[in-house]
Amino acid sequence: RDGIFCEFQGGVTHVDLANNEGTPPGRAGKVVGRVLRELPREEIIVSTKAGFPMWPGPYGSGCSRKSLIESVEQSLQRLELDLFPYYRHYKFPSSKKLSSDNLRHVCFKHVDVDGKAIEYMLSKCHSLEHLSIKKSNTLLYLNVSAESVALKHLQVVDCDKAEKINISSPSLVSFKYCGSICASVVVTVELF
């Protein structure tokens, strides 16, 4: 507790955890959650990771949809939060060797992701060809630039808080936007 307060007063505002940190696994999240109640929550960024072993059985670790959803929900309960602004998953199925260099298709469905996170991902995933963002409640602005040279297909579906989408990508073949259309939503597509 004292260590977290000291770090916060020293200017540290990002707390990064993993789903299994502590003994027993997850205990660190409970401890940090209690301390966060005493700090100005609006000044703290909390992120977590999943995929690490938490309990025996097929969904106790790994990257299945059920395992990840359970891991996120349990981490949110332990930390006493409603959502994570940043959520990372580092473990991939052992039968596949995945990295940002050969990632071709990403679909964020019911994942609250913001434009900066997408832009960062696009800058690191040079082979990404298909990107789909569906039902994100935190996507306000999205900028897809010429740096995303491999991106061919982009979908933004039911991201009702989106205000501005800029696309300037020479390799883009298809763009699909489905959602509320109102005067405040600006979609700009530059064709090559």
C-alpha positions as CSV (number, residue, x, y, z in Angstrom):
1,R,0.0,0.0,0.0
2,D,2.6,2.5,1.0
3,G,4.7,1.6,-2.0
4,I,1.8,2.4,-4.4
5,F,1.1,5.7,-2.6
6,C,4.8,6.7,-2.8
7,E,5.0,5.9,-6.5
8,F,1.8,7.8,-7.2
9,Q,3.1,10.9,-5.4
10,G,6.3,10.5,-7.3
11,G,4.4,10.8,-10.6
12,V,3.6,7.2,-11.5
13,T,0.1,7.0,-12.9
14,H,0.0,3.6,-14.7
15,V,-0.6,0.4,-12.9
16,D,0.1,-2.7,-15.0
17,L,-0.9,-6.2,-13.8
18,A,-1.4,-9.7,-15.1
19,N,-4.4,-11.9,-14.3
20,N,-2.3,-14.4,-12.3
21,E,0.0,-12.1,-10.3
22,G,0.3,-12.8,-6.6
23,T,0.0,-15.8,-4.4
24,P,-2.5,-17.3,-4.8
25,P,-2.9,-16.2,-8.4
26,G,-4.9,-13.0,-8.6
27,R,-4.1,-11.7,-5.1
28,A,-2.1,-8.7,-6.4
29,G,-5.3,-7.5,-8.2
30,K,-7.2,-7.5,-4.9
31,V,-4.5,-5.6,-3.1
32,V,-4.1,-3.0,-5.8
33,G,-7.9,-2.7,-6.1
34,R,-8.2,-1.8,-2.4
35,V,-5.4,0.8,-2.7
36,L,-6.9,2.3,-5.8
37,R,-10.1,3.2,-3.9
38,E,-7.9,5.6,-1.9
39,L,-6.4,7.3,-4.9
40,P,-8.0,9.8,-7.4
41,R,-9.2,7.1,-9.9
42,E,-9.4,9.6,-12.8
43,E,-5.7,10.1,-12.6
44,I,-4.7,6.4,-12.7
45,I,-4.4,4.2,-15.8
46,V,-4.9,0.5,-15.1
47,S,-4.0,-2.2,-17.6
48,T,-3.9,-6.0,-17.4
49,K,-2.8,-9.0,-19.4
50,A,-4.4,-12.5,-19.7
51,G,-3.6,-15.9,-20.9
52,F,-1.5,-17.0,-18.0
53,P,-2.5,-20.1,-15.8
54,M,-5.1,-19.2,-13.2
55,W,-6.9,-22.5,-12.4
56,P,-6.9,-26.1,-13.5
57,G,-9.1,-27.1,-16.5
58,P,-9.4,-26.1,-20.2
59,Y,-10.4,-22.5,-19.5
60,G,-7.9,-21.7,-16.7
61,S,-5.3,-20.4,-19.2
62,G,-4.8,-19.8,-22.8
63,C,-6.5,-17.7,-25.4
64,S,-9.9,-19.1,-26.0
65,R,-12.7,-16.6,-26.1
66,K,-14.2,-18.1,-22.9
67,S,-10.9,-18.1,-21.1
68,L,-10.2,-14.4,-22.0
69,I,-13.7,-13.2,-21.1
70,E,-13.5,-15.1,-17.7
71,S,-10.0,-13.7,-17.1
72,V,-11.1,-10.1,-17.8
73,E,-14.3,-10.4,-15.7
74,Q,-12.4,-11.8,-12.8
75,S,-9.6,-9.2,-13.0
76,L,-12.3,-6.4,-13.1
77,Q,-13.9,-7.8,-9.9
78,R,-10.6,-8.1,-8.1
79,L,-9.6,-4.6,-9.0
80,E,-13.1,-3.2,-8.4
81,L,-13.2,-1.6,-11.9
82,D,-15.8,-1.3,-14.6
83,L,-13.5,-1.6,-17.6
84,F,-9.8,-1.6,-18.6
85,P,-8.6,1.2,-20.8
86,Y,-5.8,-1.1,-21.9
87,Y,-6.0,-4.9,-22.1
88,R,-3.3,-7.1,-23.6
89,H,-3.0,-10.7,-24.4
90,Y,0.5,-12.0,-24.9
91,K,0.0,-15.8,-25.0
92,F,-0.8,-17.5,-28.2
93,P,-1.7,-21.1,-29.0
94,S,1.5,-23.1,-28.8
95,S,0.7,-24.8,-32.2
96,K,1.0,-21.4,-33.9
97,K,3.9,-19.0,-33.9
98,L,2.3,-15.6,-34.0
99,S,4.0,-12.3,-33.9
100,S,3.1,-8.8,-35.0
101,D,5.2,-9.5,-38.1
102,N,2.9,-12.2,-39.5
103,L,-0.5,-11.2,-38.0
104,R,-2.9,-10.9,-40.9
105,H,-6.4,-10.6,-39.4
106,V,-7.7,-8.9,-36.3
107,C,-11.3,-8.6,-35.1
108,F,-12.1,-6.5,-32.0
109,K,-15.7,-7.4,-31.1
110,H,-17.1,-5.9,-27.9
111,V,-13.6,-4.7,-27.0
112,D,-13.4,-1.1,-25.9
113,V,-10.4,0.1,-27.8
114,D,-9.5,3.6,-28.7
115,G,-8.0,5.1,-31.9
116,K,-4.5,5.6,-30.5
117,A,-4.3,1.9,-29.6
118,I,-5.5,0.9,-33.1
119,E,-3.0,3.3,-34.7
120,Y,-0.2,1.9,-32.6
121,M,-1.2,-1.6,-33.5
122,L,-1.3,-0.7,-37.2
123,S,2.2,0.8,-36.9
124,K,3.6,-2.4,-35.5
125,C,1.6,-5.0,-37.5
126,H,3.1,-4.5,-41.0
127,S,1.4,-7.6,-42.5
128,L,-2.1,-6.8,-41.2
129,E,-4.6,-7.1,-44.1
130,H,-8.0,-7.3,-42.3
131,L,-9.1,-5.2,-39.4
132,S,-12.6,-5.2,-37.9
133,I,-13.7,-3.1,-35.0
134,K,-17.2,-4.0,-33.8
135,K,-19.3,-2.5,-30.9
136,S,-16.4,-0.6,-29.3
137,N,-17.8,2.0,-26.9
138,T,-14.6,3.9,-26.6
139,L,-13.6,4.4,-30.3
140,L,-14.0,8.2,-30.9
141,Y,-11.4,8.9,-33.5
142,L,-9.6,6.6,-35.9
143,N,-6.8,7.5,-38.3
144,V,-5.7,4.9,-40.8
145,S,-2.7,6.3,-42.6
146,A,-0.4,5.3,-45.5
147,E,1.9,3.6,-42.9
148,S,-0.6,0.7,-42.9
149,V,0.6,-0.4,-46.3
150,A,-0.7,-4.0,-46.1
151,L,-4.2,-3.1,-44.8
152,K,-6.7,-4.1,-47.5
153,H,-10.0,-4.5,-45.6
154,L,-11.4,-2.3,-42.8
155,Q,-14.7,-2.6,-41.0
156,V,-16.1,-0.2,-38.3
157,V,-19.4,-1.6,-37.1
158,D,-21.7,-0.3,-34.4
159,C,-19.1,1.9,-32.7
160,D,-21.8,4.4,-31.8
161,K,-19.4,7.0,-30.1
162,A,-17.3,7.3,-33.2
163,E,-16.9,11.0,-34.3
164,K,-14.2,11.0,-36.9
165,I,-12.6,8.4,-39.1
166,N,-9.8,9.4,-41.5
167,I,-8.5,6.8,-44.0
168,S,-5.5,7.4,-46.2
169,S,-4.2,4.0,-47.1
170,P,-3.1,3.2,-50.7
171,S,-3.7,-0.6,-50.4
172,L,-7.2,-0.4,-48.9
173,V,-9.6,-2.3,-51.1
174,S,-12.8,-2.2,-49.0
175,F,-14.1,-0.1,-46.1
176,K,-17.4,-0.8,-44.4
177,Y,-19.0,1.5,-41.8
178,C,-22.2,0.4,-40.2
179,G,-23.6,2.4,-37.3
180,S,-25.5,5.5,-36.4
181,I,-25.1,8.3,-39.0
182,C,-25.4,11.7,-37.7
183,A,-24.2,15.1,-38.7
184,S,-21.3,15.0,-36.2
185,V,-19.7,11.8,-37.6
186,V,-17.0,12.7,-40.2
187,V,-15.7,9.9,-42.4
188,T,-12.9,10.9,-44.8
189,V,-11.5,8.4,-47.3
190,E,-8.6,9.4,-49.6
191,L,-8.6,7.3,-52.8
192,F,-5.4,6.5,-54.6
